[in-house]
Amino acid sequence: MKHRAAALLAAFSVCALFCSSLVQCQDQRPDTLKAIEQEILSRPDTDMEILAKSRQMISDRVRIGEAAKIADLVTYLDSKFSGKRILPLWPSERYLLSYWTRHYSYILDTERLNAVDTADYSRMIVPPRDMLYQDLCEQSLARKATLKEAIAAADLKPSDSEFLLLFFDFLVAANPGPAVRKELNQGADAYLSHFPDSPYTGFVRQNIRFVLRESEWGFGLDLGVSSGLFSGNVKTTFEDHAALVLGFDAARRDLIASADLITYLRIYLGVGSKVRSAFEYEGKWQKGLRLDVIIPELSVGAAVLENSFLQVAPFAGISGILVSPPEEDRTIAGNDVNLDMFSYSFGLNVDWKIAKSSIPVLSESENSYWSVRTRITYTAPFSAPQPMFQGSIVALTMSVGMFGRPVIRDL
């Protein structure tokens, strides 16, 4: 009984000691957390924390319209981060802030303006993502009349004050929709018209005015089939044939009156022709020998008639007539023969426009289209090496093609 009482007393003592220790730890925990908090708060702010706080203060002052305080904050940022690889304000933010602080000389520095597009911030710490620029745009629009009145009251040349007004509208537009973009373009055109010699015309053209137009150049492709009909003496030498035709066009408008001047580069691959009767020319040409007829052509045409349905263009140029057996037949003894003649070509090209082009680069142009092309070409050698080769090839071609003009920036 005596031992049992002693055991109970020892157990009670251990429990009491444990509870006392637990209470002591809990009493100490708030003090420990408070000490940690004090240590954290006592640490100095990093540059980025200072920058974030400063930008937030600028946003706060912008919302209440406190321009004098804004000027002090901008001055502080410039002095704080001078010589450091830290960009405290994006150029668009600094320009808008300059309207608020009436620091117009900063905006009108042409060297600084023209350097904006080429500035490299890849090695700099850029501003944190926050609401400063959005706040600036919103509050600048809300105070638009006041800010513009300050510009009008300033002692500035007309070309400078008008640029400041135009640039202000550009900055607050941010991502302009079609209606705002139209107004900006109209304002830019008016400025360029009234102040053609202003030092800001280049900046206005490159950055504020954004007008798209069709390029003077247009390009096209077509692929089709053709029938090759010999005429003259050569008709008794070679049989008619069929051909695959691939063409590339390059057109330039306004070079001759109002018509497009078109350059055609085409390759005509004729198959199925044969030698009608045996003859000798730089080798023995056996009767019935299969032949390929290849005609590369470079010609120039003018669109004498064009509307939304068709384009008609006569053309003329130079070409070549290459006649030889297919490659697989040339390995046979005696078949290694060929005929090359320098020639001229002319004819008529008609494009029937069937649908607007859907190719992304060209689809914005009103003059981009798919077409069915019909083309008649007369090709004849300038000088045939023998009388049996005198004559011509008349090619009747039908192809499907596409033509378009890229849409480019009007500068």
Secondary structure, 3 states (H helix, E strand, C coil): CHHHHHHHHHHHHHHHHHHHHHHHHHHHHHHHHHHHHHHHHHCCCCHHHHHHHHHHHHHHHHHHCCHHHHHHHHHHHHHHCCCCCECCCCHHHHHHHHHHHCCHHHHCCHHHHHHCCCCCCCCCECCCCCCHHHHHHHHHHHCHHHHHHHHHHCCCCHHHHHHHHHHHHHHHHCCCCHHHHHHHHHHHHHHHHHCCCCCCHHHHHHHHCCCEEECCEEEEEEEEEEEEEEEHHHHHCECCEEEEEEEEEEEEEEEECCEEEEEEEEEEEEEEEEECCCEECCCEECCCCEEEEEEEEEEEEECCEECCCEEEEEEEEEEEEEEECCCCCCCCCCCCCCEEEEEEEEEEEEEEEEEECCCCCCCCCCCCEEEEEEEEEEEEECCCCCHHHCCEEEEEEEEEEEEECCEEECC
